[in-house]
């Protein structure tokens, strides 16, 4: 009996090896298949957004934007990819850019918020305007502490867009072919400025205003078809060669680079459907990253501005400043135009009322009841 049992045991032992090998193969195959399926699932889960900036390629603005976009894949653990494009790369102009994001050709854009004043009147109050709030922290306060961000998103939703958040940029300054030492010196000059509210206020001082895209400013100054031009800050304007065609730079009073657009905000705006399809944790990541990028963008450009001003001075450019009295006069002329734009629709008025309350608060003190007496549309 012992011999019989041993033979059976040997038989079982012999069959055991192939069976184990077979089961092991199945387990390895299943594990490999699962890994492949998981990898495929992760690849499918990755969302790619095409986002066009209004910065031209090769400028400090676009370099910063591109670097930020390229960082999103790692920050999101590979779940969200931002594919950046410079100005005109997909949408040929600003109107096309707005429509491309609404229609989903692009998932997002990085514009100057003021560009939409003709489409969204409230947008003139979503970036600095003549003699309004003139410090970056004031705008962050209004957006993030006073309900302006929520109201802005409500407005943009009507256009099939989601306004993620403001991106601090810089002040806009004026380069001129002749010196300007006061508001009185502006009379009779032909100056490139943004349209809308900015142009209307400058016209109050006898300025002939012209609207030109950024790429047309240099040749217009070179040919003398305009006497001066507003554009962005010193860093970008140096890169665009403005020192070659002008000799003078106009700032506001000390501490204020510009009296007409002192805090020229950009933003990140995305297609509403694309936003709603994003996982909430990725939505929060994008919101947080916009705030981080805003700070980096602003501080980097301020550093470059300091460096650029040294270059302007070395090239022989002369800086002049308007006085505090000039700023107060500019604000006096601007206030009726504020109300004109605020009364274009209910949304514009809602945003403006938030800002007016803030400007009249003693912590700011830019406006008093006396300043508003007799203003049309008040």
Secondary structure, DSSP 8 states (H G I E B T S, - for coil): -HHHHHHHHHHHHHHHHHHHHHHHHHHHHHHHHHHHHHHHHHHHH-EEEEEEESS-TTSHHHHHHHHHHHHHHHHTTTSEEEEEE-TTSSSSSHHHHHHHHHTTSSSEEE-BGGGGTTT-GGGGGSS--TTS--SHHHHHHHHHHSSHHHHHHHHHHTTTEEEEEEEEEE--EEEESS---SGGGGTT-EEE--SHHHHHHHHTTT-EEE---GGGHHHHHHHTSSSEEEES-HHHHHHTTGGGT--EEEE-STT-S-SS-SSEEEEEEEEHHHHHTS-HHHHHHHHHHHHHHHHHHHHHHHHHHHHHHHHHHHTT-EEEE--HHHHHHHHHHHHHHHHHHHTT-HHHHHHHHHHHHHHHSTTT----HHHHTT-TT-
